[in-house]
């Protein structure tokens, strides 16, 4: 009898699943598929072809896929190779507390090349992928000007505090914050425009808003003092780096594919105004899919006229980790990170570090999330190109997540114990 098992069948989204098949004929060719439906009803699918061993068994920890959406040994390939059935989309979990993503795994006899497989599977298994652990609390934040959601691990704490910032799409994105809370951090997923009564459009970066959020987080009785971390991506990484430069509350910063200077909108902090580096519409490009590439669209921070827009990274109190995807089609992220590190070193500072991932794109998420190569963007009224090779991007997400957790544990937990 055919048996398809996935262990654990219910787990956090950043945890691996061990997939095995028994009861096959020796050296039998089969197709394994995965599918899920997001909260908007969009379907994501993947498939891979495998050959059973001499005793009719298949273990994805050891067996190489011989075709489909990937080849080679990739135990979690069915998860990270999920693709939207229609168009370009980004798989985002909205309700992180009350429901998982339900991933259906199906086993079919022989190699099935067609997208729509007709016929009943030989075996099936449903896997739950959760974005919050038992005991994690979500607290809606509407204090002063600050809007967001605070995720607290189970227990009395105090826990290391982190502010989580996403990019230029606005709104409130919570899935990374809830996963970090499951790993022992008190995390404020912070909105800064296009959410509730915040401005609908981003027109300037008011750093005092982010300082208010940092103070709010540090004042919570379950948050460890004296400092917090920031994890940030894209436009959020620009803000995260500015927070590291100007806010004494920030003692550890992670910037994922962000710039080292101010772009598009001015930054204001008390009496300081940093004007943005200009961008050049004529440098916009479209790839073969019709998606907009912004990699070369922005001016260079090293240009003489752009110097006043470069962030004074040498003022940062704590360590900074730059996470860079070399196939980022939205931002020249490696160049920006290298410039930032050179700026630190030229001031005698060694508190910067860069992780470079060949083949990875712009949206480096927690592990096993599917690559979002491009998706609709309301700021440009078209598909925005993020880039990335699926295999390389998946490897980058898995490795960088471990480094992110290690970085915050080292600099927010161990460091505070020494103070």
Phi, psi and omega in degrees: 000136180287138176222126176249122180237145175226119186234127355283150179284343176224121185202167172295152184294341179264011179256142180286158177240134180264113184255129180222152176228135175231165177088009178276167172283153177305130177063021179292137174272133181222165173243130172252133178235156172228146176209149173213159176241125181281183186289348176262001180090004178286137183260136176240138185221154172210162176202156177209151181257137182225159174241128178293160177278189186293341179252014175078029180240158182220126179231113185291349173291337186235330187278134176276140170289138181255010177165182184102224182277352176197165175229156179097184182275110179218091185304330181250019184301325180295337180273308185284347178265006176304135180230147178296140180294329181230123171066193177264130178213161174251127179280112182234132174270121180270302180274095186275348187262324195253347182209149176265177160278132178261114181255122179263122176259131179234145177246127180237146177289137176070185182267123182251103184279331186290149179294317179261108183274124180264135179114161182280142176290156176290327180201156180220157176208136177254132181242134177262129179244105185266151178248007176212145181264159175304135179093344177290134179254142172248126180240119176292131183252118172220073183236124186059231177271349192282132178231132179171201179220130180258128178249124184244132176293163175294147180110178184271340181079205001285151182250151174296134184264144180219138169259134184247122183237130172257194196256213192285003175280344179074191181077195180237119178246127193242348193294327180286321179297318181292324177292321177295323177296325176295342179259010171103012180250145172270113193237127175261107170284112191252123171274149176223357165193165179058043178208128180048236184265012174288160178306141181288329179240146176275118181242340173201160176259107178269098187294339178293334173297316181287330174293320176299320178294320179296317179295321178299315181295315181293334181281349181290135184296341180263007181253132181289138175257166012261354185224168181236167173256165175228132170243133192207152180221144173061233177300325176300326179289329173298315178291318179301319179292322176296321177299318179298325183285324192245341186253121181293340181290339186267119185240357177203127189227135174242123179244116180257111175051057178234171181272170177254014182213174181269129181235150167071314182227145179292153172255133178238134175212108184056242181269000184269136172229124175251118181280151184280154171288136181292154173247163188234109183303326183291347179270355175295141180228158175240135178274183186297337179277354184088007180274147186277127178258124182251008187306320184252015188283331187265152177294162183271127178300340181277349176298145185303320182283352182261356188301325183290347181263353181285134181288139181282071188298337179295346178276350182299134182282325188245182180289152179231129177249119176263124177252121191234129170261121184289342178258025176294117181263000180260336187208144177277065195295322181296318179299317180296317180294320179296320177296319179296316179295319178298321178297318176299310183297324180293342176257015177075020181257141179234031185265016178247149178212146183234132171253119182249130183239102176301135177084350180277148181265202187282316188269080177275111187253180169301161190297152174075001173287142178295148173296131168259102183284324178199156176199164180299144178224120185292337180290334183242359178054039179199182173281133178258132184273124179258330178084175177120140170267131188306315183292311181295322181295319178298318179296321179296318181295318181294314182290315185295327180297317176298321179290325178297312179298317180297318181299311181292322178296322181290316191262346177252337181256302183295319182295317182293332178292335181278342185283000000 
